[in-house]
């Protein structure tokens, strides 16, 4: 539910695919992971309409990043999933859930750090027309996001969240029964999630991205300045300069950990076993992919 950035989306595609967050089964991972450079390029091109020269360099850079991720990060993802498997058969506390969340974020941040030189180069190559194209894409995606999350009655919003979260849970645990559905609905009913507030931060981040790229465009030869501006943007993306939003975001994270704990603890032994098997499948696929 976090506001997204086309740059971060593209660069984190490898980690998202590798972690299985967008996948529906272990058999899909190998095929999807090997398509990550193409997916990341498609994301960037859809926002910036890359030139032929830019395309050649971006494809090469994404291929290099993908190979680094395969050899460096996939074994770390597998190691993390081994720890998760050990926890899943038992009840889990909110603190345990948050520690896993923090570990995933740390691994994701390593991908962004590795990609930084590639991002700096791309940012210095973007034309004014490409930045305007980005703004058009932002406006289009915002209209879709508002329709999906903001322009809903409270009841429809709760049902939308339940549909999304239950689908994700069933990917790992299998079919949810009434006790698990009740735990999930209780979490959603008590959630502090505010679509308007999240949407406002989404707009702030998008404006911040455009302003950063426009500043870089004023002196494209100044690579050091571009690097400083990019790092500032990423820092503000991760931690909003709005103190009130920082508190809101931290509340959502804490509630998410508590919600996961509540729903997981409502699972039967058979459902937890299914989750262990699902995660083990991801782990094994990661190790196979890392060795390729």
LOBAFI-46866 format. One line per field, with one value per residue (C-alpha): residue in three letters; residue number from 0; x, y, z. Coordinates in nm, 3 decimals. Layout:
residues N
res: ALA ...
n: NUM ...
east: X ...
north: Y ...
up: Z ...
END
This chain:
residues 292
res: UNK UNK UNK UNK UNK UNK UNK UNK UNK UNK UNK UNK UNK UNK UNK UNK UNK UNK UNK UNK UNK UNK UNK UNK UNK UNK UNK UNK UNK UNK UNK UNK UNK UNK UNK UNK UNK UNK UNK UNK UNK UNK UNK UNK UNK UNK UNK UNK UNK UNK UNK UNK UNK UNK UNK UNK UNK UNK UNK UNK UNK UNK UNK UNK UNK UNK UNK UNK UNK UNK UNK UNK UNK UNK UNK UNK UNK UNK UNK UNK UNK UNK UNK UNK UNK UNK UNK UNK UNK UNK UNK UNK UNK UNK UNK UNK UNK UNK UNK UNK UNK UNK UNK UNK UNK UNK UNK UNK UNK UNK UNK UNK UNK UNK UNK UNK UNK UNK UNK UNK UNK UNK UNK UNK UNK UNK UNK UNK UNK UNK UNK UNK UNK UNK UNK UNK UNK UNK UNK UNK UNK UNK UNK UNK UNK UNK UNK UNK UNK UNK UNK UNK UNK UNK UNK UNK UNK UNK UNK UNK UNK UNK UNK UNK UNK UNK UNK UNK UNK UNK UNK UNK UNK UNK UNK UNK UNK UNK UNK UNK UNK UNK UNK UNK UNK UNK UNK UNK UNK UNK UNK UNK UNK UNK UNK UNK UNK UNK UNK UNK UNK UNK UNK UNK UNK UNK UNK UNK UNK UNK UNK UNK UNK UNK UNK UNK UNK UNK UNK UNK UNK UNK UNK UNK UNK UNK UNK UNK UNK UNK UNK UNK UNK UNK UNK UNK UNK UNK UNK UNK UNK UNK UNK UNK UNK UNK UNK UNK UNK UNK UNK UNK UNK UNK UNK UNK UNK UNK UNK UNK UNK UNK UNK UNK UNK UNK UNK UNK UNK UNK UNK UNK UNK UNK UNK UNK UNK UNK UNK UNK UNK UNK UNK UNK UNK UNK UNK UNK UNK UNK UNK UNK
n: 0 1 2 3 4 5 6 7 8 9 10 11 12 13 14 15 16 17 18 19 20 21 22 23 24 25 26 27 28 29 30 31 32 33 34 35 36 37 38 39 40 41 42 43 44 45 46 47 48 49 50 51 52 53 54 55 56 57 58 59 60 61 62 63 64 65 66 67 68 69 70 71 72 73 74 75 76 77 78 79 80 81 82 83 84 85 86 87 88 89 90 91 92 93 94 95 96 97 98 99 100 101 102 103 104 105 106 107 108 109 110 111 112 113 114 115 116 117 118 119 120 121 122 123 124 125 126 127 128 129 130 131 132 133 134 135 136 137 138 139 140 141 142 143 144 145 146 147 148 149 150 151 152 153 154 155 156 157 158 159 160 161 162 163 164 165 166 167 168 169 170 171 172 173 174 175 176 177 178 179 180 181 182 183 184 185 186 187 188 189 190 191 192 193 194 195 196 197 198 199 200 201 202 203 204 205 206 207 208 209 210 211 212 213 214 215 216 217 218 219 220 221 222 223 224 225 226 227 228 229 230 231 232 233 234 235 236 237 238 239 240 241 242 243 244 245 246 247 248 249 250 251 252 253 254 255 256 257 258 259 260 261 262 263 264 265 266 267 268 269 270 271 272 273 274 275 276 277 278 279 280 281 282 283 284 285 286 287 288 289 290 291
east: 0.000 0.300 0.323 0.557 0.826 0.893 1.265 1.233 0.977 1.208 1.518 1.344 1.170 1.434 1.382 1.004 1.005 1.265 1.071 0.763 0.545 0.385 0.382 0.118 0.331 0.684 0.682 0.646 0.949 1.225 1.055 0.957 1.300 1.478 1.244 1.324 1.561 1.291 1.026 1.247 1.325 0.956 0.879 1.143 1.054 0.685 0.767 1.048 1.009 1.379 1.580 1.763 2.096 1.950 1.782 2.110 2.282 1.984 1.944 2.314 2.298 1.988 2.155 2.457 2.234 2.039 2.355 2.477 2.141 2.147 2.487 2.474 2.116 1.939 2.146 2.059 1.691 1.714 1.886 1.611 1.343 1.513 1.466 1.104 1.036 1.159 0.914 0.601 0.494 0.459 0.269 0.445 0.460 0.431 0.800 0.898 0.693 0.851 1.202 1.131 0.987 1.300 1.521 1.334 1.365 1.738 1.783 1.575 1.786 2.100 1.957 1.893 2.246 2.397 2.189 2.283 2.555 2.321 2.045 2.275 2.376 2.014 1.904 2.171 2.053 1.683 1.550 1.285 1.040 1.107 1.048 0.717 0.629 0.694 0.450 0.181 0.229 0.210 -0.121 -0.260 -0.151 -0.288 -0.631 -0.625 -0.504 -0.777 -1.042 -0.913 -0.859 -0.978 -1.313 -1.467 -1.713 -1.569 -1.746 -1.615 -1.266 -1.270 -1.388 -1.120 -0.849 -0.993 -0.994 -0.634 -0.494 -0.685 -0.560 -0.201 -0.252 -0.405 -0.099 0.097 -0.152 -0.411 -0.786 -0.882 -1.161 -1.390 -1.152 -0.875 -1.114 -1.249 -0.896 -0.817 -1.139 -1.068 -0.724 -0.870 -1.147 -0.891 -0.641 -0.533 -0.496 -0.621 -0.631 -0.639 -0.331 -0.145 -0.247 -0.115 0.224 0.216 0.176 0.457 0.695 0.606 0.659 0.987 1.105 1.022 1.193 1.504 1.524 1.469 1.755 1.985 1.885 2.009 2.367 2.382 2.762 2.776 2.769 2.848 2.557 2.330 2.440 2.371 2.028 1.938 2.043 1.836 1.532 1.570 1.609 1.291 1.112 1.198 1.138 0.894 0.999 0.645 0.680 0.308 0.328 0.632 0.425 0.138 0.366 0.525 0.180 0.085 0.398 0.333 -0.031 0.076 0.306 0.028 -0.220 0.008 0.064 -0.311 -0.394 -0.101 -0.188 -0.543 -0.413 -0.449 -0.147 -0.225 -0.234 0.096 0.248 0.125 0.298 0.623 0.608 0.534 0.828 1.055 0.967 1.072 1.395 1.485 1.410 1.627 1.921 1.878 1.860 2.164 2.369 2.282
north: 0.000 0.230 0.502 0.387 0.534 0.416 0.417 0.216 -0.013 -0.101 -0.146 -0.354 -0.580 -0.847 -0.854 -0.849 -1.139 -1.327 -1.292 -1.435 -1.140 -1.126 -1.497 -1.762 -2.075 -2.204 -2.344 -1.989 -1.841 -1.967 -1.842 -1.510 -1.445 -1.497 -1.239 -0.973 -0.763 -0.742 -0.652 -0.382 -0.238 -0.237 -0.044 0.219 0.251 0.293 0.595 0.755 0.637 0.560 0.642 0.372 0.472 0.478 0.143 -0.032 0.098 0.036 -0.323 -0.389 -0.228 -0.425 -0.745 -0.670 -0.589 -0.908 -1.120 -0.951 -1.015 -1.380 -1.446 -1.216 -1.169 -1.494 -1.692 -1.428 -1.452 -1.830 -1.794 -1.562 -1.805 -2.085 -1.881 -1.809 -2.180 -2.246 -1.990 -2.076 -2.396 -2.208 -1.900 -1.578 -1.252 -0.908 -0.849 -1.162 -1.048 -0.702 -0.847 -1.042 -0.729 -0.534 -0.808 -0.796 -0.416 -0.441 -0.680 -0.455 -0.154 -0.344 -0.376 -0.002 0.073 -0.158 0.011 0.365 0.427 0.299 0.527 0.826 0.768 0.733 1.042 1.250 1.129 1.211 1.490 1.745 1.560 1.233 1.400 1.535 1.183 1.068 1.329 1.209 0.850 0.963 1.136 0.827 0.590 0.830 0.820 0.441 0.443 0.685 0.474 0.160 0.300 0.657 0.671 0.397 0.392 0.268 -0.067 -0.116 -0.016 -0.282 -0.542 -0.438 -0.478 -0.809 -0.943 -0.834 -0.960 -1.288 -1.367 -1.312 -1.524 -1.810 -1.816 -1.951 -2.102 -2.242 -2.179 -1.966 -2.085 -1.868 -1.830 -1.696 -1.476 -1.334 -1.256 -1.082 -0.879 -0.777 -0.649 -0.451 -0.304 -0.168 -0.051 0.313 0.297 0.623 0.627 1.007 1.036 0.771 0.936 1.273 1.115 0.944 1.285 1.433 1.156 1.194 1.570 1.514 1.274 1.517 1.807 1.595 1.498 1.858 1.976 1.710 1.812 2.165 2.036 1.688 1.677 1.714 1.348 1.414 1.654 1.402 1.134 1.365 1.459 1.096 0.989 1.270 1.160 0.796 0.902 1.111 0.825 0.589 0.843 1.122 1.475 1.507 1.408 1.333 1.098 0.930 0.850 0.730 0.506 0.357 0.291 0.103 -0.110 -0.195 -0.272 -0.489 -0.691 -0.728 -0.822 -1.086 -1.229 -1.241 -1.409 -1.652 -1.755 -1.830 -2.078 -2.452 -2.682 -2.800 -2.444 -2.361 -2.676 -2.562 -2.227 -2.402 -2.607 -2.297 -2.106 -2.409 -2.425 -2.062 -2.125 -2.422 -2.230 -1.940 -2.175 -2.336 -1.995 -1.870 -2.160 -2.097
up: 0.000 -0.007 -0.269 -0.543 -0.765 -1.123 -1.051 -0.730 -0.889 -1.175 -0.964 -0.702 -0.951 -0.900 -0.526 -0.555 -0.795 -0.596 -0.273 -0.442 -0.347 -0.689 -0.763 -0.713 -0.700 -0.669 -1.023 -1.154 -0.981 -1.209 -1.524 -1.366 -1.215 -1.545 -1.702 -1.441 -1.659 -1.927 -1.668 -1.518 -1.862 -1.949 -1.631 -1.701 -2.068 -1.990 -1.775 -1.975 -2.336 -2.359 -2.668 -2.864 -2.710 -2.360 -2.420 -2.506 -2.192 -1.964 -2.083 -2.020 -1.675 -1.578 -1.694 -1.475 -1.177 -1.230 -1.232 -0.915 -0.751 -0.861 -0.708 -0.406 -0.291 -0.378 -0.126 0.136 0.047 0.086 0.423 0.544 0.428 0.620 0.937 0.848 0.802 1.154 1.294 1.097 1.278 1.608 1.718 1.617 1.807 1.644 1.727 1.534 1.236 1.247 1.262 0.943 0.781 0.874 0.731 0.399 0.389 0.455 0.164 -0.061 0.034 -0.071 -0.421 -0.439 -0.315 -0.576 -0.846 -0.745 -1.011 -1.281 -1.158 -1.150 -1.511 -1.627 -1.438 -1.613 -1.955 -1.928 -2.148 -2.056 -2.279 -2.096 -1.761 -1.893 -2.005 -1.650 -1.520 -1.762 -1.646 -1.285 -1.349 -1.519 -1.242 -0.979 -1.141 -1.123 -0.762 -0.656 -0.822 -0.652 -0.302 -0.247 -0.427 -0.212 0.071 0.404 0.363 0.010 0.121 0.392 0.143 -0.105 0.156 0.273 -0.083 -0.139 0.192 0.197 -0.153 -0.040 0.271 0.074 -0.154 0.141 0.386 0.148 0.179 0.478 0.706 0.917 1.218 0.994 0.797 1.122 1.244 0.916 0.923 1.283 1.181 0.890 1.107 1.355 1.092 1.078 0.700 0.548 0.166 0.152 0.370 0.175 -0.152 -0.037 0.039 -0.299 -0.465 -0.254 -0.357 -0.723 -0.714 -0.530 -0.802 -1.081 -0.905 -0.846 -1.214 -1.324 -1.101 -1.242 -1.596 -1.528 -1.497 -1.644 -1.644 -1.265 -1.166 -0.801 -0.767 -0.937 -0.690 -0.394 -0.527 -0.590 -0.241 -0.093 -0.289 -0.183 0.180 0.161 -0.016 0.268 0.546 0.468 0.570 0.709 1.076 1.104 0.808 0.961 1.270 1.053 0.846 1.156 1.298 0.982 1.004 1.367 1.296 1.004 1.230 1.486 1.215 1.069 1.416 1.481 1.151 1.165 1.518 1.403 1.145 1.199 1.217 0.863 0.730 0.898 0.749 0.405 0.463 0.559 0.239 0.030 0.177 0.143 -0.225 -0.269 -0.082 -0.301 -0.618 -0.500 -0.443 -0.785 -0.953 -0.762 -0.893 -1.258
END
